[in-house]
Structures are given as C-alpha cells and as structure tokens.
Amino acid sequence: MTAIQRASAPSIVALAVLLALIAGGHAPFAASSYKAVPGWGQLPDGEKWGEVPNVAIDPAGTICNTAQLAVEELFTNLVKYSRGGKSDIRIDLARDGGRLIVSLTDFDVEPFDIRTVPDAKTDLSLAERKPGGLGIHLVKRLVDHIDYEYADRNSTTTFIKNLE
Amino acid sequence: MLDIKFGEQGQIVVSGRFDASQAERAEEFLSKVTESREMDLGGLQYISSLGLGVLLATQKRLMGTGHALKLTNVRGHIREIFHFSGFEQVFEIDPNPPA
C-alpha cells in the first residue's frame, strides 16, 4: 500500500468517496490526514458521510458502512486515548484484489495495539452494563484482519475487509 | 444527518446516520422519554459505538423506573451490530425486518 497524497485537512467527504471508489475497484489507493484534536469537531460528519455516492458499487452499503464504522471507531479511539499525539492522523486506503485495506497512522505517540484490548462484556445484564467500550470490540468483529506496527514512535493500525 | 422524532403513534422514529457527531443531540432528545416506547429504526442507515452507548444509557434509565425501549424495523447490518454489542440481552428487538 502506498500513500500518493497527503492533504493537510481534506473534508471527510473526500475520504468517504475514496472508500467507496476503492471498494468498487475504481481507484487503487489514496491517503488523507485528519487533525487529532481532543474533541469531536474533526470527526467524520454524519451528514457528509451520507453524501457518498456508493449506491452503484455497494448497493447494500454494507462494505462502506463497515469500513466507515471501523475508521470512525479507530479514529475516535486515537483522539481520546493517544498519549502525546499532536499531529494529524493519516488514513491510507487501498484495494488489493478482493480486499479493502485501511491504515490509520498516528505520529510521535506511545504504542497502542488494539488487538490487546479485552473484549467488551456484552453478556452482562443491563444493570451491570455501562455505556462505552464497544468501539474496538465492534471493529475486531466486523473486519476480517487487523495488523499493528510501531516504529520510530509512529503507531499504525491496519484493517482488512474482504469485498464480497 | 440523524433525524429523531416522535411518530404519530408516539413511537420514536430514527433515521439517517447515528455517529459520534450526532450522539449529543440524540441524547438530548431521548432524555425527554420517560416511559416505554417503540423505537422505529427502519430509516437508520448507520450507527457507531457512541450511538449504541446513547441507546444503552437510555434503556438503563428507563428500566430503572420499570419502562423500556423496544427496537423495531431493524435493518440487516444494524442488526448485526446490535448482535455483536449484546443488545439482544438488554432490548426487546422485533425480529421482523423493515418492510
């Protein structure tokens, strides 16, 4: 996977369109970056996600919804918990045959491998359950593979979603 | 954009995309619900963990007073997310898909 472009602050529409195009085989790879600020202002905007013209290439929206969910959960997790992160988070998107490959890279941070996060306890009674903690749990179940790399204080989480 | 409102029969009608940017607004609306209601999710296209958290918190609050939300018209991929989130144990979910 190669990043061909790194924009300073592209709109989330661009990322969503790229996801749709790549899932549909119309573009091989791309990259965008988002500012990791401690707040929700830079998170994927629901209205803009909804503008993605993905109907023709993903009629049920399943692939794009899953990929967007995984990106949102991983992104919000980085924003909330990344220790020391002050720079943009880079998002790389690629298609390799029948696989959609998405990577999120956070720069100059401590390591955090989501594969080590315990699963949420979803079998508890309502009285015992507390809201929260479902994001990483869902990502691990909805995507087909997760990789993690940490080098030179750069933390990269990659997920693969099979396109079928 | 998320749309959440009361329907003609008093049910809660939710449509659009329930993501992090919409959680606060949905929470504000649902805070007005104080008794058992059906929640029609037929128009819900997307929900993330913050949206799930808002639903779970509402259900906990209502159950504390003997009330509950019943989720209806749940689409396939939303149903899958509810399943992985263990929502079948804490919500009554109508098994019928949207018409």
Interface residues (C-beta under 8 A of the other chain):
Chain A: W40 L43 P44 D45 G46 E47 W49 G50 A60 G61 T62 N65 T66 Q68 L69 E72 E73 T76 A120 T122 D123 L124 S125 L126 A127 R129 P131 G132 G133 L134 G135 H137 L138 R141 L142
Chain B: M1 L2 G16 R17 F18 D19 A20 S21 Q22 Q45 Y46 S48 S49 L50 L52 G53 V54 L56 A57 Q59 K60 M63 G76 H77 E80 I81 F84 S85 G86 Q89 V90
